[in-house]
Amino acid sequence: MPFLTALTHARDHRQLANRKTLIMLLATLVIATYALWRYLVGDFDHILTPVLSTLLMGIATGLNLLDDENPLPSYLTLIASYLMLALEAPGAYPGLSLWLGLPCILTLLLLPLAPAMLLNLVLAPLWLWLLGQQDDNFGEELRYLCLLLVASQPFVINSLQADFMTLTASEETECNAFNASTGRERLTSEAARARALDQPLSILVIYLPQLEMLSEQFGEDRRIECLSTASEVMQDISRLGDLLCRSDKATLWLMLPNTGEAGALIMRERLTAALAATTQPETGSIIARARLVIYKASDTSQKLEQRLLAAQLALMDLNE
């Protein structure tokens, strides 16, 4: 079920956020231990950088705990990591690829792909200079470029797969219905089918006004739950050949092939009554407003879609 998929995705997102916070906390403790070790051995010349990095990492951990979607913790973590690399890299063995690859990996892990690649290219001269690679710049630049290309491959593949899945998906991720683009395609095919077979076609435009403000009042999970429950109720009432698609955030279209006006009106009454009988925690019954649009023989697909959008806007105006 799409609702369970959405909840699973949200739960996985929270788990990843908790793991990120835990990793940042451990990194803060490691850098703090390193700063303490510098203090105990009396190396006061190099203690300022780990102390500043510890403060930045501590702030980043706290901010990520408060809001895991805020990009600021990632930026602070990256700055702290860069400070530690700038401290340790000059003392590394010349040509040590470990230090050369760390900036690439850290940037790719903490930033989106495009800005991460750009930042890695811009900072390449800095890391090569810190590693003391002035004699053989071409060889080290080539090595850095190869490391960047190899390290970015998993992120590039993951981004391409995500884009491909988004483009080719036909169903909504939040409810049991077709998405808007697939709905328009099915509307065109159903209109052509009704025209060719000389059969009636009715479409119910269903508006759920509660969805407009539900996420702000009770959270995103509650909005997804209400939308998914409403779509499941509609699917249970609908016949096998009926098509439910989502038009926008709070509106769905229910296509009723081979159904005249009388049958569509009966379906509208059954649907609104079933939704009203379905209660949700904190919000009560699911409120639905529906308008009927009948396909006419003179309608083109574009004209039929415009009539559906006009009915949709009329339902939204009633909510104002």
C-alpha positions as CSV (number, residue, x, y, z in Angstrom):
1,M,0.0,0.0,0.0
2,P,1.3,3.5,-0.9
3,F,0.5,4.8,2.6
4,L,2.6,2.0,4.2
5,T,5.3,2.8,1.7
6,A,5.2,6.5,2.7
7,L,5.3,5.7,6.4
8,T,8.2,3.3,5.8
9,H,10.0,6.0,3.9
10,A,9.4,8.5,6.7
11,R,10.5,6.0,9.3
12,D,13.7,5.2,7.3
13,H,14.3,9.0,7.0
14,R,14.1,9.4,10.8
15,Q,16.4,6.4,11.3
16,L,19.0,7.8,8.9
17,A,18.7,11.2,10.7
18,N,19.3,9.6,14.1
19,R,22.3,7.7,12.7
20,K,23.7,10.9,11.3
21,T,23.3,12.6,14.6
22,L,25.0,9.7,16.4
23,I,27.9,9.7,14.0
24,M,28.3,13.5,14.4
25,L,28.3,13.0,18.2
26,L,31.0,10.3,18.0
27,A,33.0,12.5,15.7
28,T,32.7,15.4,18.1
29,L,34.0,13.1,20.9
30,V,36.9,11.9,18.8
31,I,38.0,15.5,17.9
32,A,37.5,16.5,21.6
33,T,39.7,13.6,22.6
34,Y,42.3,14.6,20.1
35,A,42.3,18.2,21.4
36,L,42.7,16.9,25.0
37,W,45.6,14.7,23.8
38,R,47.3,17.8,22.3
39,Y,46.8,19.6,25.6
40,L,48.2,16.7,27.7
41,V,51.3,16.4,25.6
42,G,51.9,20.1,25.7
43,D,51.5,20.7,22.0
44,F,49.8,24.1,22.5
45,D,50.8,25.3,19.0
46,H,48.4,22.9,17.3
47,I,45.6,22.9,19.9
48,L,43.5,25.8,18.6
49,T,42.3,24.0,15.4
50,P,40.9,20.8,17.2
51,V,39.2,23.0,19.8
52,L,37.5,25.1,17.1
53,S,36.6,21.9,15.3
54,T,35.1,20.4,18.5
55,L,33.0,23.5,19.0
56,L,31.8,23.5,15.4
57,M,31.0,19.8,15.5
58,G,29.1,20.2,18.8
59,I,27.0,23.0,17.4
60,A,26.4,21.0,14.2
61,T,25.3,17.9,16.3
62,G,22.8,20.0,18.3
63,L,21.4,21.7,15.2
64,N,21.0,18.4,13.4
65,L,19.2,16.9,16.5
66,L,16.7,19.9,16.4
67,D,16.1,19.8,12.6
68,D,17.6,17.1,10.5
69,E,16.5,18.8,7.3
70,N,18.5,22.0,7.9
71,P,21.6,22.1,5.7
72,L,23.6,24.2,8.3
73,P,24.8,21.2,10.3
74,S,26.3,19.7,7.2
75,Y,28.1,22.9,6.4
76,L,29.5,23.2,10.0
77,T,30.6,19.6,9.9
78,L,32.4,20.2,6.6
79,I,34.1,23.3,7.9
80,A,35.3,21.4,11.0
81,S,36.5,18.5,8.9
82,Y,38.4,20.9,6.5
83,L,40.1,22.5,9.5
84,M,41.3,19.2,10.8
85,L,42.5,18.2,7.3
86,A,44.3,21.5,7.0
87,L,46.0,20.8,10.3
88,E,47.1,17.2,9.7
89,A,47.7,17.2,5.9
90,P,51.0,19.2,5.9
91,G,52.5,16.6,8.3
92,A,51.4,13.6,6.2
93,Y,53.8,11.5,4.2
94,P,54.3,13.0,0.7
95,G,52.0,11.4,-1.8
96,L,49.7,9.8,0.7
97,S,46.5,9.4,-1.2
98,L,44.4,8.9,2.0
99,W,44.6,12.6,2.8
100,L,44.1,13.5,-0.8
101,G,40.8,11.4,-1.0
102,L,39.3,12.5,2.3
103,P,38.1,15.9,1.1
104,C,36.3,14.3,-1.9
105,I,34.5,11.7,0.2
106,L,33.5,14.2,3.0
107,T,32.1,16.7,0.5
108,L,30.2,14.1,-1.4
109,L,28.7,12.7,1.8
110,L,27.6,16.0,3.2
111,L,26.5,18.0,0.2
112,P,24.3,17.4,-2.9
113,L,26.1,16.0,-5.9
114,A,26.4,19.1,-8.1
115,P,27.7,21.6,-5.4
116,A,29.9,18.8,-4.0
117,M,31.6,18.2,-7.3
118,L,32.1,22.0,-7.9
119,L,33.5,22.5,-4.4
120,N,35.9,19.6,-4.8
121,L,37.3,21.0,-8.1
122,V,37.6,24.5,-6.7
123,L,39.5,23.3,-3.5
124,A,41.8,21.0,-5.4
125,P,44.7,23.5,-5.5
126,L,44.4,24.1,-1.8
127,W,44.6,20.4,-0.9
128,L,47.5,19.8,-3.3
129,W,49.4,22.8,-1.8
130,L,48.7,21.6,1.8
131,L,50.1,18.2,0.9
132,G,53.2,19.8,-0.4
133,Q,52.9,18.6,-3.9
134,Q,54.5,21.5,-5.8
135,D,57.1,19.4,-7.7
136,D,54.8,17.1,-9.7
137,N,51.5,19.1,-10.0
138,F,50.3,17.3,-13.1
139,G,50.6,13.9,-11.6
140,E,48.9,14.9,-8.3
141,E,46.2,16.7,-10.1
142,L,45.5,13.7,-12.3
143,R,45.4,11.5,-9.2
144,Y,43.0,13.9,-7.4
145,L,40.8,14.0,-10.5
146,C,40.7,10.1,-10.7
147,L,39.9,9.9,-7.0
148,L,37.1,12.4,-7.5
149,L,35.6,10.6,-10.4
150,V,35.8,7.2,-8.7
151,A,34.3,8.5,-5.4
152,S,31.5,10.2,-7.2
153,Q,30.3,7.2,-9.2
154,P,27.9,5.8,-6.5
155,F,26.4,9.2,-6.0
156,V,25.9,9.8,-9.7
157,I,24.3,6.4,-10.2
158,N,22.0,6.9,-7.2
159,S,20.9,10.3,-8.5
160,L,20.2,8.9,-12.0
161,Q,18.2,6.0,-10.6
162,A,16.1,8.3,-8.4
163,D,15.4,10.6,-11.4
164,F,14.5,7.7,-13.6
165,M,12.2,6.2,-11.0
166,T,10.5,9.6,-10.6
167,L,10.0,10.0,-14.3
168,T,8.7,6.5,-15.0
169,A,6.5,6.1,-11.9
170,S,2.8,5.9,-12.7
171,E,1.4,5.7,-9.2
172,E,1.4,8.2,-6.3
173,T,3.8,7.5,-3.4
174,E,1.4,8.9,-0.8
175,C,-1.9,7.2,-1.8
176,N,-3.4,4.4,-3.8
177,A,-4.0,6.4,-7.0
178,F,-2.3,7.2,-10.3
179,N,-0.2,10.4,-10.4
180,A,-1.2,13.5,-12.4
181,S,0.7,12.8,-15.6
182,T,-0.6,9.2,-15.8
183,G,-4.1,10.4,-15.0
184,R,-4.0,12.8,-18.0
185,E,-2.8,10.0,-20.2
186,R,-5.6,7.7,-19.0
187,L,-8.1,10.5,-19.4
188,T,-7.1,10.8,-23.1
189,S,-7.4,7.1,-23.7
190,E,-10.7,6.8,-21.9
191,A,-12.1,9.7,-23.9
192,A,-11.0,8.1,-27.1
193,R,-12.5,4.8,-26.0
194,A,-15.8,6.4,-25.2
195,R,-15.8,8.2,-28.5
196,A,-15.0,5.0,-30.5
197,L,-17.5,2.8,-28.7
198,D,-20.1,5.5,-28.3
199,Q,-20.3,4.9,-24.6
200,P,-20.8,7.4,-21.8
201,L,-17.9,8.6,-19.6
202,S,-18.3,10.4,-16.3
203,I,-15.6,11.9,-14.1
204,L,-16.0,12.9,-10.5
205,V,-13.8,15.7,-9.3
206,I,-13.3,15.1,-5.6
207,Y,-11.8,17.8,-3.4
208,L,-10.6,17.1,0.2
209,P,-10.4,20.6,1.9
210,Q,-8.9,19.1,5.1
211,L,-5.6,18.3,3.3
212,E,-4.9,22.0,2.6
213,M,-3.9,22.8,6.2
214,L,-3.6,19.3,7.8
215,S,0.2,19.1,7.6
216,E,0.6,22.5,9.3
217,Q,-1.8,21.7,12.1
218,F,-1.0,18.0,12.8
219,G,2.1,17.2,10.8
220,E,2.9,15.6,7.5
221,D,2.3,12.0,8.6
222,R,-1.3,12.9,9.5
223,R,-1.9,14.5,6.1
224,I,-0.5,11.4,4.3
225,E,-2.6,9.1,6.5
226,C,-5.8,11.1,5.7
227,L,-5.1,11.2,2.0
228,S,-4.3,7.4,1.9
229,T,-7.4,6.5,3.9
230,A,-9.6,8.6,1.6
231,S,-8.1,7.0,-1.5
232,E,-8.6,3.5,-0.1
233,V,-12.3,4.3,0.7
234,M,-12.7,5.5,-2.9
235,Q,-11.0,2.4,-4.3
236,D,-13.2,0.1,-2.2
237,I,-16.4,1.7,-3.5
238,S,-15.3,1.9,-7.1
239,R,-15.8,-0.8,-9.7
240,L,-13.0,-2.8,-11.2
241,G,-12.7,-0.6,-14.3
242,D,-12.9,2.7,-12.5
243,L,-9.7,4.9,-12.4
244,L,-8.7,7.1,-9.5
245,C,-5.9,9.6,-10.1
246,R,-4.5,12.5,-8.1
247,S,-4.7,15.9,-9.8
248,D,-3.0,18.1,-7.1
249,K,-2.4,18.2,-3.4
250,A,-6.0,17.9,-2.3
251,T,-7.9,16.9,-5.4
252,L,-8.6,13.5,-7.1
253,W,-10.3,12.5,-10.3
254,L,-12.4,9.3,-10.4
255,M,-13.1,8.2,-14.0
256,L,-16.2,6.1,-14.4
257,P,-16.1,4.4,-17.9
258,N,-19.5,3.4,-19.4
259,T,-21.4,5.3,-16.7
260,G,-24.1,7.8,-17.4
261,E,-25.1,10.8,-15.3
262,A,-27.6,8.9,-13.1
263,G,-25.1,6.2,-12.2
264,A,-22.3,8.9,-11.6
265,L,-24.6,10.8,-9.2
266,I,-25.3,7.7,-7.3
267,M,-21.6,7.0,-7.0
268,R,-21.0,10.6,-5.8
269,E,-23.6,10.1,-3.0
270,R,-22.1,6.8,-2.0
271,L,-18.6,8.1,-2.0
272,T,-19.2,11.3,0.0
273,A,-21.3,9.3,2.5
274,A,-18.5,6.6,2.9
275,L,-15.9,9.3,3.4
276,A,-18.1,11.1,6.0
277,A,-18.5,7.8,7.9
278,T,-14.7,7.4,8.0
279,T,-13.1,9.1,11.0
280,Q,-9.5,10.1,11.5
281,P,-7.8,10.8,14.9
282,E,-7.9,14.5,15.8
283,T,-9.7,15.5,12.6
284,G,-12.9,13.5,12.7
285,S,-14.8,12.6,9.5
286,I,-13.2,13.1,6.1
287,I,-14.9,16.0,4.3
288,A,-15.3,15.6,0.6
289,R,-16.8,17.8,-2.1
290,A,-17.4,16.4,-5.5
291,R,-18.6,17.7,-8.9
292,L,-19.6,15.6,-11.9
293,V,-18.2,16.2,-15.4
294,I,-19.9,14.4,-18.2
295,Y,-17.9,13.6,-21.4
296,K,-19.6,15.0,-24.5
297,A,-19.1,13.7,-28.1
298,S,-17.8,17.2,-29.1
299,D,-15.1,17.2,-26.4
300,T,-11.5,16.9,-27.3
301,S,-9.1,15.6,-24.6
302,Q,-7.8,19.2,-24.0
303,K,-11.4,20.6,-23.7
304,L,-12.4,17.8,-21.3
305,E,-9.3,18.4,-19.1
306,Q,-10.1,22.1,-19.1
307,R,-13.6,21.4,-17.9
308,L,-12.2,19.2,-15.1
309,L,-9.8,21.9,-14.0
310,A,-12.6,24.4,-14.0
311,A,-14.7,22.2,-11.8
312,Q,-11.7,21.7,-9.6
313,L,-11.1,25.5,-9.2
314,A,-14.8,25.9,-8.4
315,L,-14.6,23.4,-5.6
316,M,-11.6,25.2,-4.2
317,D,-13.4,28.6,-4.3
318,L,-16.1,27.1,-2.2
319,N,-13.5,26.6,0.6
320,E,-12.5,30.3,0.7
